[in-house]
Amino acid sequence: MRTRIITTSVLCLMLSGVVACQPADDAKAPATSTKSAAPAAPATTSPEPVAPTTAAPATSKPAKAAKATVPNFVGMGLQSAQDAAQELGFYGLTSHDALGRDRMQAFDRNWKVCNQSLPAGAATATDTVLDFGAVKLEEACPAKEGAAPSTADGKMPDFTGKSVKAARGALDSSTSITATDATADGRMVLMESNWQVCGQTPSPGAVLNGQPVEFMAVKFTEECP
């Protein structure tokens, strides 16, 4: 028995360089696969959409306004004059108080045309603004419109005979203004377009430096005291 064990040991030593000696009941190690994974398919990217190019629209020149001959509107009712002007293509219409009182033409049928900004017979573009100077039906047209008061030179204008409303409109909107009855009646000056200036402080020609302004006034149907 001892001889067999020694013989077996010697035999194992001799064969150790070729095959490792393992007990007969050892389990074989599972074989490992040497195959490499298949390479992944390259990612494909869809091409970016290209915005369609459109040609720039051709620029067209604006159409020129039509021309028309300006009629004589003087003596016509303001509403009738405006209607006639619009029939010819004049839609830029405005009007003002020819007496310089700065009254609004609230009801055009109650006013008549005294003058017009475009002379009769002139051929002009229909987009030109047409301005009518007008008075109420019962009033006479002035021979000539007076120039509107102005403070462009920085001095106090002479507002005598002008309406309190027109005087107020000529001054800076921040000016403190007081209008009082020039008579002894002490009436309140409510509708300023119906009152005319008889006196003023500061006096005409005074330098305007933001000082308060006072007007003494009476109604247009009255004479200044």
C-alpha positions in Angstrom: 0.0 0.0 0.0 2.8 2.4 0.9 4.6 1.5 -2.4 1.5 2.5 -4.4 1.2 5.9 -2.7 4.9 6.7 -3.3 4.6 5.6 -6.9 1.6 7.8 -7.4 3.3 10.8 -5.9 6.3 10.4 -8.1 4.2 10.1 -11.1 2.4 13.3 -10.2 5.6 15.1 -9.8 6.8 14.0 -13.2 3.7 15.1 -14.9 3.3 18.4 -13.1 5.0 20.3 -15.9 2.4 19.1 -18.4 -0.9 18.5 -16.6 -1.8 19.7 -13.2 -2.9 16.9 -10.9 -6.4 17.4 -9.6 -8.6 15.1 -7.6 -10.9 13.0 -9.7 -14.0 14.5 -8.1 -13.1 18.2 -8.9 -15.7 19.9 -11.2 -14.4 21.3 -14.4 -14.4 25.1 -14.6 -16.9 26.5 -17.1 -15.4 27.6 -20.4 -15.3 31.2 -21.0 -16.3 32.6 -24.4 -13.6 34.5 -26.2 -15.9 36.0 -28.8 -16.0 39.8 -28.7 -19.3 41.7 -28.8 -20.4 42.8 -32.2 -19.6 46.5 -32.8 -22.5 48.8 -32.4 -24.0 50.2 -35.6 -22.8 53.8 -36.1 -25.5 56.4 -35.1 -27.0 58.1 -38.0 -28.0 61.8 -37.8 -30.7 63.2 -40.0 -29.6 66.4 -41.9 -30.9 69.7 -40.4 -33.8 71.1 -42.4 -32.8 74.1 -44.5 -35.2 77.0 -44.4 -36.5 77.9 -47.8 -35.3 81.1 -49.2 -37.8 83.6 -50.4 -37.1 86.5 -52.5 -37.6 89.9 -50.9 -40.9 91.5 -52.1 -40.4 94.3 -54.6 -40.9 97.7 -53.1 -43.6 99.7 -54.8 -43.7 103.5 -54.7 -46.8 104.9 -52.9 -49.5 106.1 -55.1 -49.6 109.8 -55.6 -52.6 111.7 -54.3 -55.1 112.7 -56.9 -55.5 116.4 -57.8 -58.6 118.5 -57.9 -59.5 122.1 -58.5 -60.6 123.9 -55.3 -64.0 125.6 -55.7 -65.1 128.9 -54.1 -66.7 127.9 -50.8 -67.1 131.4 -49.4 -70.7 132.2 -48.5 -71.7 128.5 -48.3 -73.0 126.9 -45.1 -70.1 125.2 -43.3 -71.7 121.8 -43.5 -72.5 122.2 -47.2 -69.0 123.3 -47.9 -67.5 120.3 -46.1 -69.8 117.9 -48.0 -68.9 119.5 -51.4 -65.2 119.3 -50.5 -65.4 115.6 -49.6 -67.2 114.8 -52.9 -64.0 116.2 -54.7 -61.8 114.0 -52.5 -60.8 116.5 -49.9 -61.1 114.7 -46.5 -58.5 116.7 -44.5 -61.0 119.4 -43.4 -60.9 121.8 -40.4 -62.5 125.0 -39.4 -62.0 127.9 -37.0 -63.8 131.0 -35.6 -63.1 133.8 -38.1 -63.9 136.4 -35.4 -60.9 135.2 -33.3 -63.1 134.2 -30.3 -61.9 130.6 -30.5 -65.4 129.2 -30.5 -66.0 125.6 -31.5 -68.1 124.8 -34.5 -70.2 122.2 -32.7 -73.1 122.4 -35.2 -71.7 123.1 -38.6 -75.1 123.9 -40.1 -75.2 127.0 -37.8 -72.0 128.4 -39.3 -71.1 129.9 -42.7 -67.8 130.1 -44.5 -66.0 133.5 -44.6 -62.7 132.4 -46.0 -60.7 129.3 -47.0 -57.1 128.4 -46.7 -56.8 127.2 -50.4 -57.7 129.8 -53.0 -60.6 129.1 -55.4 -59.4 127.7 -58.8 -56.1 126.2 -57.4 -55.3 122.7 -58.6 -53.9 120.8 -55.6 -53.5 117.3 -54.2 -56.6 116.1 -52.5 -54.7 115.1 -49.4 -54.0 118.8 -48.7 -55.7 120.1 -45.5 -58.4 122.6 -46.2 -59.3 125.1 -43.4 -62.4 127.2 -43.3 -62.8 130.4 -41.4 -66.4 130.7 -40.3 -68.9 132.7 -38.3 -72.4 132.0 -37.1 -75.2 132.5 -39.6 -76.5 135.7 -37.9 -73.0 137.3 -37.8 -71.1 139.3 -40.4 -67.8 138.1 -41.8 -64.8 140.2 -40.8 -63.2 142.2 -43.6 -59.9 140.5 -42.6 -59.0 138.1 -39.9 -56.7 139.5 -37.3 -53.5 137.7 -36.4 -53.8 135.4 -33.4 -52.0 136.7 -30.3 -48.6 135.0 -29.7 -46.1 134.9 -26.9 -43.2 133.6 -29.1 -41.1 136.7 -28.2 -41.6 136.0 -24.5 -43.6 139.2 -23.9 -47.2 139.8 -23.0 -49.4 140.4 -26.0 -52.2 143.0 -26.2 -55.4 141.0 -25.7 -57.8 143.9 -25.8 -60.9 142.9 -27.8 -59.9 139.3 -27.9 -62.0 136.6 -26.1 -60.8 135.5 -22.8 -60.7 131.9 -24.2 -58.4 133.0 -27.0 -56.2 134.9 -24.5 -56.0 131.8 -22.3 -55.1 129.6 -25.3 -52.2 132.0 -26.3 -50.6 131.8 -22.8 -48.6 128.9 -21.4 -50.9 126.2 -20.0 -49.2 126.5 -16.6 -50.1 130.2 -16.3 -52.3 131.1 -13.4 -55.2 133.2 -14.9 -58.0 135.1 -13.3 -60.9 136.6 -15.3 -63.3 139.1 -13.6 -66.2 141.2 -14.7 -65.1 144.7 -15.7 -68.4 146.1 -14.6 -69.7 146.6 -11.1 -72.1 143.7 -11.5 -69.6 141.1 -10.3 -70.7 138.4 -12.7 -68.8 135.2 -13.1 -66.9 134.7 -16.4 -68.2 131.2 -17.3 -68.2 130.8 -21.1 -64.9 132.6 -21.9 -65.5 132.7 -25.6 -68.4 135.1 -25.0 -66.3 137.6 -23.0 -63.9 140.1 -24.5 -60.8 141.4 -22.7 -61.0 145.1 -21.7 -57.9 145.3 -19.5 -55.0 143.0 -18.4 -52.2 142.6 -15.9 -49.4 142.5 -16.7 -49.6 145.2 -19.4 -48.8 144.5 -23.1 -45.1 144.2 -23.7 -44.2 143.0 -20.2 -41.7 140.2 -20.0 -43.4 136.9 -19.1 -41.7 135.1 -16.3 -44.5 132.8 -15.0 -46.3 135.6 -13.1 -50.1 135.3 -12.7 -52.3 137.0 -15.3 -55.5 138.9 -14.6 -58.1 139.9 -17.3 -60.9 142.4 -16.9 -63.7 141.5 -19.3 -67.3 142.2 -20.5 -69.5 140.3 -22.8 -69.1 140.9 -26.6 -72.5 142.5 -26.7 -71.4 145.1 -24.2 -68.8 147.9 -24.4 -65.8 148.1 -22.1 -66.2 150.6 -19.3 
